[in-house]
Amino acid sequence: MLDLSLSDFGQKLCGPSGINQLMDDLGKPFPKNCRIVQMGGGNPARIPDVEKMYRLQMDKILSIPDEFENLIGRYDAPQGKLSFIDAVASYLSKKYNWKISRENIAITNGSQSAFFYLFNMFSGKTSCNGVNKTKKIIFPLMPEYTGYADQCIENHTIVGIPSEFTIDDDNTFKYHVNFKILEDYLSSHDDNGAICVTRPTNPSGNVLTDSEIAKLSMLSKKYGIPLFIDNAYGLPWPNIIFTDNAEPYWDENVVLSMSLSKIGLPSVRTGIIIGEKSIIKNISRINAIAALASGSIGQALAQNLIKSGELISVAENSVRPFYLEKSKKTQEFIHQYFAGTDYKIHKSEGSIFIWLLLPSLKITTLMFYQVLKAKGIFVMPGEYFFFGDSVNKDVNIKDHPHYSKCLRLNYARPEDEIEYGIKSIAEEYKKVMK
């Protein structure tokens, strides 16, 4: 009889997870006889200026003899398409005065793949000078992106630090890093592998300030570990960021992840990793083993757009205003339809999500998610974004007051769909309030 029992690694990756739930909802048949609202996934919106830009670029590729055939018929190097890498390095070094070159950049099949590589390079069982440790990735701003939760091959290699938060009078709140807990943890452990944050943060739309990023970088240097910054929604592209004081940051302790997904190319899977040269070399080596090479189409479409500045111009003049207006309109709908209830919105500082806190919910958001799903309203329940081992017995990530009380809402959908979805969520919330 065929033995189909899975290894520990297989069981971990093939089991239930938040990211599987998210992607599964995008592909499964919808409930019958009800209007469908897709506010759960991470798909960006279709923006005409962005689509026109890429169509023109593809037309140029198709007009040059052998250009298209070479594009689809040849592997790039495991590091990526070198001409694209040079374009990225040239732009970023000139724009931000970063001392980077081709050797500081690698391309992966999306930033999701890149973090799988990075997390497992810097977490898990490690032997150094005869000393064995199990290194851990520390997330100092929980809630965080659910796609990270199961990426470490070994169990118990993620530590989640609950965010502090401040509440304002306009039914909004904002998360902050609890630096006291973070520094206490770093100073009392010798198994720290890396610190990781998203900026803007998925799911909350929080943007860590320049001073917070500088302090995180200082701590990474002090304890000799890298700081991973996921910049998938940030500057200079796609520029889905609505606050000042959020300059992109890189130094040799930082591994900065960028992407083409949120500026109109989610399906071509193009992750851009900027880091210290030895880290980039190792990412390239893993890429060769795991994927041979990364996809070329996104790199080919974006290369000249980066060199000419058009990609950054479209991000500033089309993408950012589009999402800023969508965010404002979604918040207006929430204030309108949730009036008279107990609710709060995390300050919308970036990304394509609204993080909605429902303090009076008498069931968990996992249960509320099922109620909404049965009515064709797809959202993401908040529990998936609180993950990892606790700092200690007194600081448990699941004790955060927002655990099981929040929904992540993607506001990139058409306005009438968003309004209908918000109205429906508010109606169901009123039925299950304490």
Secondary structure, 3 states (H helix, E strand, C coil): CCCCCCCHHHHHHHCCCHHHHHHHHHHCCCCCCCCCEECCCCCCCCCHHHHHHHHHHHHHHHHCCCHHHHHHHCCCECCECHHHHHHHHHHHHHHHCCCCCHHHEEEECCHHHHHHHHHHHHCEEEEECCEEEEEEEEEEEECCCHHHCCCCCCCCCEEEEECEEEECCCCEEEEECCHHHHHHHHHCCCCEEEEEEECCCCCCCCCCCHHHHHHHHHHHHHCCCCEEEECCCCCCCCCCECCCCCCCCCCCCEEEEEECHHHCCHHHCCEEEECCHHHHHHHHHHHHHHHCCCCCHHHHHHHHHHHHCHHHHHHHHHHHHHHHHHHHHHHHHHHHHCCCCCCEEECCCECCEEEEECCCECCCHHHHHHHHHHCCEECEEHHHHCCCECCECCECHHHCCCCCCEEEEECCCCHHHHHHHHHHHHHHHHHCEC
